[in-house]
Amino acid sequence: MRFVKIDSLKPGMRLARPVYSRNGILLYDRNSKINESGIASIRNFGLMGMFILEPAEPVPPMTQADIDFERFQTMNVYAIKQELELIVAKETLSKTQFIVADIIQNYGHLQDKINFSQDLRTKEDHIFRHTLSVAMLCAMISHRLNTAPIDQMKVVTAAVIHELGKILYISENPDSGGEAPDTPESYMTKGFNLIETLYADSPDIKRICLQAHGGKEKPNPNAVLGAKILLVANAYDRMTAMQTAGEPASEVTAIRTLLHENIYDKKIVDALIDSVNILSCGITVELNNHEKALVLAENKDDIFRPTILTFKDNSIVDLSDWHNRDMEITDVQKTMDNRYVFDVATITQCGFESEIPEFVEAPASD
């Protein structure tokens, strides 16, 4: 699987991921062959391109949760964009509470980990996709921490509106490029003041945003729990998000960074680890001895020391065993290709504890 920019798309290419309309209607299923009219439609959506399968590559397996995740993101990123632009233009709330409720309903009560897959972000929608991802992560993390419903609502609300300062800056400086990585602090202050006006009866919302923003530079032991959650979710998404420039960090690298930098609360990072798949069954990894291996079973006590199958000699190695302490995972294999279907059922029959995902069969190519 590879990402192909819109100008390089050719008729006959097969889509690796489903494409939805802003209303959540399936437009093109995975494994669909695109034609000239399809390419024109994709260009009209404002997308930079699509994930395309290689000619001989099988369709990557997806669970229903993976498919629902793609649909939810497509629908809600536009809802967030409309709401935040309205807030900046008219300094009033419209559908924020409904957006927050929808995020919590879908991702604030999950019992299992999910694949938090990232999509490519353009300069035009970067902030809105980032906002949605952070809000979803905050919903999941707060659930793992068993926070009270009112506190979960506050942190997800804060996540939805925490970038108002950047959106204010972009609205007044359209030539900034959209991402506004170096937004002047004066605009961030304007954003926080606007949040205070919007939520005059709930000062915790501004407090969460303000403390999370300040916590990027140095640890704040007095920060409220919501600010600590927002800080971790914000950092994780920024590190792992696919962007037009530069390579994103892997989930492994991102989690290691969060665990080793003292500005992030370990309890919050652990809740993030319990929410998303990092080194789950079927992931290909690189080892510190320059070999590659396949994860057979996740280690719930230490995600960095799972049971693996080495490619060199097909040996099974339990990295949690003290005798294998010198062997470490350095990173996941940096490839988006998926030419195998991992038989989790067989691994489970061999005595390794692995959850068997229910994959949804992809339609045959047209």
C-alpha positions as CSV (number, residue, x, y, z in Angstrom):
1,M,0.0,0.0,0.0
2,R,1.3,3.5,-0.9
3,F,0.0,7.0,-0.8
4,V,-0.6,8.4,-4.3
5,K,-1.1,12.1,-4.8
6,I,-4.2,13.2,-6.7
7,D,-2.3,14.3,-9.8
8,S,-0.7,10.8,-10.0
9,L,-3.8,8.7,-9.7
10,K,-4.6,6.6,-12.7
11,P,-7.7,4.8,-13.8
12,G,-7.6,1.1,-12.7
13,M,-5.8,1.7,-9.4
14,R,-7.4,-0.1,-6.5
15,L,-8.3,1.7,-3.3
16,A,-6.8,0.4,0.0
17,R,-9.2,2.3,2.2
18,P,-12.9,3.1,1.9
19,V,-13.9,6.6,1.0
20,Y,-16.9,8.3,2.6
21,S,-18.9,11.4,2.0
22,R,-19.1,14.1,4.6
23,N,-22.5,12.6,5.6
24,G,-20.9,9.2,6.1
25,I,-22.2,7.6,2.9
26,L,-19.8,5.0,1.4
27,L,-18.7,6.4,-2.0
28,Y,-15.9,3.9,-2.8
29,D,-15.2,0.7,-1.0
30,R,-11.7,-0.7,-0.5
31,N,-10.5,-2.8,-3.4
32,S,-12.6,-0.6,-5.8
33,K,-11.0,0.3,-9.1
34,I,-11.1,4.0,-9.7
35,N,-12.0,5.6,-13.1
36,E,-11.7,9.0,-14.5
37,S,-14.9,10.3,-13.0
38,G,-13.9,8.8,-9.6
39,I,-10.6,10.7,-9.7
40,A,-12.5,13.9,-10.6
41,S,-14.8,13.3,-7.6
42,I,-11.8,12.7,-5.2
43,R,-10.2,15.9,-6.5
44,N,-13.5,17.8,-5.7
45,F,-13.5,16.5,-2.2
46,G,-10.3,18.4,-1.7
47,L,-8.2,15.3,-0.9
48,M,-4.5,15.3,-1.7
49,G,-4.6,11.7,-2.8
50,M,-5.5,8.2,-1.8
51,F,-4.0,5.1,-0.4
52,I,-3.5,2.7,-3.3
53,L,-2.8,-1.1,-3.4
54,E,0.1,-2.5,-5.4
55,P,-1.0,-4.5,-8.4
56,A,-0.4,-7.9,-6.7
57,E,-1.2,-6.8,-3.1
58,P,-4.1,-8.4,-1.3
59,V,-6.5,-6.1,0.5
60,P,-5.3,-5.3,4.0
61,P,-7.7,-6.9,6.6
62,M,-9.9,-4.5,8.4
63,T,-12.3,-5.1,11.3
64,Q,-15.7,-3.5,11.6
65,A,-14.2,-1.2,14.3
66,D,-11.5,-0.1,11.8
67,I,-14.2,0.7,9.2
68,D,-16.4,2.5,11.7
69,F,-13.3,4.5,12.7
70,E,-12.7,5.7,9.1
71,R,-16.3,6.7,8.7
72,F,-16.5,8.5,12.0
73,Q,-13.4,10.6,11.3
74,T,-14.6,11.6,7.8
75,M,-18.0,12.7,9.1
76,N,-16.9,14.5,12.3
77,V,-13.8,16.4,10.9
78,Y,-16.2,18.5,8.8
79,A,-18.6,19.0,11.7
80,I,-15.7,20.2,13.8
81,K,-14.4,22.5,11.0
82,Q,-17.8,24.1,10.6
83,E,-18.3,24.6,14.3
84,L,-14.8,26.0,15.1
85,E,-15.0,28.4,12.1
86,L,-18.4,29.6,13.3
87,I,-17.1,30.1,16.8
88,V,-14.3,32.3,15.5
89,A,-16.5,34.2,13.2
90,K,-19.5,34.8,15.6
91,E,-18.0,34.1,19.0
92,T,-20.9,31.7,19.8
93,L,-21.4,28.0,20.3
94,S,-23.8,26.0,18.0
95,K,-23.2,22.3,17.9
96,T,-20.2,21.8,20.2
97,Q,-22.1,19.9,22.9
98,F,-23.5,17.5,20.3
99,I,-20.1,16.9,18.8
100,V,-18.6,16.2,22.2
101,A,-21.5,13.9,23.1
102,D,-21.1,12.0,19.8
103,I,-17.3,11.5,20.5
104,I,-18.0,10.2,24.0
105,Q,-20.8,8.0,22.9
106,N,-18.6,6.3,20.3
107,Y,-15.2,6.4,21.9
108,G,-15.7,7.2,25.5
109,H,-16.9,3.8,26.7
110,L,-14.7,1.3,24.7
111,Q,-13.7,-1.9,26.5
112,D,-11.1,-3.0,24.0
113,K,-8.1,-1.3,22.4
114,I,-8.5,0.1,18.9
115,N,-6.3,0.6,15.9
116,F,-5.8,4.4,16.0
117,S,-4.9,4.8,12.3
118,Q,-3.8,8.2,11.1
119,D,-4.6,9.7,7.7
120,L,-2.8,12.2,5.7
121,R,-3.6,15.8,6.6
122,T,-3.6,18.7,4.3
123,K,-2.6,22.3,5.4
124,E,-6.3,23.2,5.1
125,D,-7.7,20.5,7.4
126,H,-4.7,19.8,9.6
127,I,-6.0,21.6,12.7
128,F,-9.5,20.1,12.4
129,R,-8.2,16.5,12.0
130,H,-5.8,17.1,14.9
131,T,-8.6,18.4,17.0
132,L,-10.9,15.4,16.3
133,S,-8.1,12.9,17.0
134,V,-7.1,14.6,20.3
135,A,-10.7,14.7,21.4
136,M,-11.2,11.0,20.6
137,L,-8.0,10.1,22.5
138,C,-9.1,12.2,25.5
139,A,-12.4,10.3,25.5
140,M,-10.6,6.9,25.6
141,I,-8.0,7.9,28.1
142,S,-10.5,9.4,30.5
143,H,-12.6,6.3,30.3
144,R,-9.6,4.1,31.2
145,L,-9.0,6.3,34.2
146,N,-12.6,5.9,35.3
147,T,-13.2,9.7,35.4
148,A,-16.6,11.0,36.3
149,P,-18.9,11.6,33.3
150,I,-18.9,15.4,34.0
151,D,-15.0,15.4,34.0
152,Q,-14.9,13.3,30.8
153,M,-17.2,15.8,29.2
154,K,-15.1,18.7,30.2
155,V,-11.8,17.3,28.9
156,V,-13.3,16.3,25.6
157,T,-14.9,19.7,25.3
158,A,-11.5,21.3,26.0
159,A,-9.9,19.1,23.3
160,V,-12.5,20.2,20.7
161,I,-11.8,23.9,21.3
162,H,-8.2,24.0,22.5
163,E,-6.9,25.2,19.1
164,L,-9.1,28.3,18.9
165,G,-6.0,30.6,19.1
166,K,-4.5,29.0,16.0
167,I,-7.8,29.2,14.1
168,L,-8.1,32.9,15.0
169,Y,-4.5,33.4,13.7
170,I,-5.2,31.5,10.4
171,S,-8.5,33.4,9.9
172,E,-6.7,36.7,10.1
173,N,-3.6,35.5,8.3
174,P,-4.8,33.3,5.4
175,D,-1.3,33.2,3.9
176,S,0.1,31.4,7.0
177,G,-0.4,28.1,5.2
178,G,-3.1,26.7,7.4
179,E,-1.0,24.6,9.9
180,A,0.1,27.7,11.9
181,P,3.0,25.9,13.7
182,D,4.3,29.1,15.2
183,T,1.2,30.9,16.2
184,P,2.1,34.1,18.2
185,E,1.3,33.8,21.9
186,S,-1.0,36.8,21.6
187,Y,-3.4,34.8,19.5
188,M,-3.2,31.8,21.8
189,T,-4.2,34.3,24.6
190,K,-7.1,35.5,22.4
191,G,-8.2,31.9,22.0
192,F,-8.2,31.3,25.8
193,N,-10.1,34.5,26.4
194,L,-12.7,33.4,23.9
195,I,-13.0,30.1,25.6
196,E,-13.5,31.9,28.9
197,T,-16.3,33.9,27.3
198,L,-18.0,30.9,25.7
199,Y,-17.8,28.9,28.9
200,A,-18.3,31.6,31.6
201,D,-20.3,29.1,33.7
202,S,-17.6,26.4,33.4
203,P,-14.2,27.8,34.2
204,D,-12.6,24.3,34.2
205,I,-12.8,24.3,30.4
206,K,-10.4,27.2,30.1
207,R,-8.2,25.9,33.0
208,I,-7.7,22.6,31.2
209,C,-6.7,24.3,27.9
210,L,-4.5,26.8,29.6
211,Q,-2.6,24.3,31.8
212,A,-2.2,21.9,28.9
213,H,-0.7,24.6,26.8
214,G,1.7,25.7,29.5
215,G,2.6,22.1,30.3
216,K,4.3,21.7,26.9
217,E,7.4,23.4,28.2
218,K,7.7,22.2,31.8
219,P,5.8,19.9,34.1
220,N,3.1,21.4,36.2
221,P,2.5,19.3,39.3
222,N,-0.6,21.3,40.2
223,A,-2.3,20.8,36.8
224,V,-5.8,19.4,36.9
225,L,-6.3,15.8,35.6
226,G,-8.1,17.0,32.4
227,A,-5.0,19.2,31.5
228,K,-2.7,16.2,31.9
229,I,-4.9,14.1,29.7
230,L,-5.1,16.8,27.0
231,L,-1.3,17.3,27.1
232,V,-0.6,13.6,26.5
233,A,-3.3,13.2,23.8
234,N,-2.1,16.3,22.0
235,A,1.5,15.2,22.1
236,Y,0.8,11.7,20.9
237,D,-1.3,12.9,17.9
238,R,1.3,15.5,16.9
239,M,4.0,12.9,16.9
240,T,2.2,10.1,15.0
241,A,0.0,12.2,12.5
242,M,0.7,11.8,8.8
243,Q,1.5,15.2,7.3
244,T,2.6,16.6,4.0
245,A,6.1,17.4,5.2
246,G,8.3,15.0,7.2
247,E,7.8,11.5,8.4
248,P,5.6,10.8,11.4
249,A,7.0,9.0,14.4
250,S,5.8,5.4,14.9
251,E,3.5,4.6,17.8
252,V,6.4,2.9,19.5
253,T,8.7,5.9,19.3
254,A,5.8,8.2,20.4
255,I,5.0,6.1,23.5
256,R,8.7,5.9,24.5
257,T,9.0,9.6,24.2
258,L,5.9,10.2,26.4
259,L,7.2,7.7,29.0
260,H,10.7,9.2,29.1
261,E,10.0,12.9,29.2
262,N,9.0,14.1,32.7
263,I,6.4,16.5,31.5
264,Y,3.9,13.7,30.9
265,D,2.1,11.9,33.7
266,K,2.9,8.1,33.5
267,K,-0.5,7.2,34.7
268,I,-2.0,9.1,31.7
269,V,0.4,7.5,29.3
270,D,-0.4,4.0,30.7
271,A,-4.1,4.8,30.1
272,L,-3.3,5.7,26.5
273,I,-1.4,2.4,26.1
274,D,-4.5,0.6,27.4
275,S,-6.6,2.4,24.8
276,V,-4.8,1.9,21.5
277,N,-2.9,-0.9,19.9
278,I,0.9,-0.3,19.9
279,L,2.7,-3.7,19.6
280,S,-0.2,-6.1,19.0
281,C,-0.3,-9.5,17.4
282,G,0.9,-9.4,13.7
283,I,3.0,-6.3,13.9
284,T,6.5,-6.5,12.3
285,V,9.3,-5.1,14.4
286,E,12.9,-4.3,14.1
287,L,15.3,-5.4,16.9
288,N,18.5,-3.9,18.3
289,N,20.5,-6.7,16.7
290,H,19.3,-5.5,13.3
291,E,17.0,-8.5,12.8
292,K,13.3,-8.4,12.1
293,A,10.5,-10.3,13.9
294,L,6.8,-10.7,14.1
295,V,4.8,-10.1,17.3
296,L,3.0,-13.3,18.4
297,A,1.5,-12.1,21.6
298,E,1.2,-8.8,23.4
299,N,2.7,-8.3,26.8
300,K,0.1,-6.4,28.8
301,D,2.5,-5.7,31.6
302,D,5.2,-4.2,29.4
303,I,4.2,-3.5,25.8
304,F,7.8,-3.3,24.7
305,R,8.6,-6.9,25.6
306,P,6.1,-9.1,23.8
307,T,6.6,-12.6,22.5
308,I,8.0,-12.6,19.0
309,L,8.9,-14.8,16.1
310,T,12.3,-14.0,14.6
311,F,12.5,-14.0,10.8
312,K,16.2,-15.2,10.7
313,D,15.6,-18.7,12.2
314,N,11.9,-18.8,13.0
315,S,12.7,-19.0,16.7
316,I,10.1,-17.9,19.3
317,V,11.4,-15.4,21.8
318,D,9.7,-14.2,25.0
319,L,11.2,-10.7,25.5
320,S,9.8,-10.6,29.0
321,D,12.1,-13.5,30.0
322,W,15.1,-12.3,32.0
323,H,17.4,-14.4,29.8
324,N,16.4,-12.2,26.8
325,R,16.9,-8.9,28.5
326,D,19.6,-7.8,26.0
327,M,17.2,-8.1,23.1
328,E,15.0,-5.1,22.5
329,I,12.5,-3.8,20.0
330,T,13.8,-0.6,18.4
331,D,10.8,0.2,16.3
332,V,8.1,-1.2,14.1
333,Q,9.0,-2.0,10.5
334,K,8.5,1.1,8.4
335,T,6.3,-0.2,5.6
336,M,2.7,0.1,4.7
337,D,2.7,-3.0,2.5
338,N,0.5,-5.9,3.8
339,R,1.1,-9.0,1.8
340,Y,0.2,-11.5,4.5
341,V,-2.9,-12.4,6.5
342,F,-1.8,-13.2,10.0
343,D,-3.5,-16.4,11.3
344,V,-4.3,-15.4,14.9
345,A,-6.4,-18.5,15.5
346,T,-3.5,-20.9,14.8
347,I,-1.2,-18.8,17.2
348,T,-3.9,-19.1,19.9
349,Q,-4.1,-22.8,19.4
350,C,-0.4,-23.0,20.0
351,G,-0.8,-21.6,23.4
352,F,-0.2,-17.9,22.9
353,E,-2.8,-15.5,24.3
354,S,-4.0,-13.3,21.4
355,E,-7.3,-11.9,20.6
356,I,-8.8,-13.1,17.4
357,P,-10.1,-10.0,15.4
358,E,-13.2,-10.3,13.3
359,F,-12.1,-9.1,9.9
360,V,-14.7,-7.8,7.4
361,E,-14.2,-9.4,4.0
362,A,-13.3,-6.9,1.3
363,P,-15.4,-6.9,-1.8
364,A,-13.9,-8.3,-5.0
365,S,-12.3,-5.8,-7.4
366,D,-14.6,-4.6,-10.1
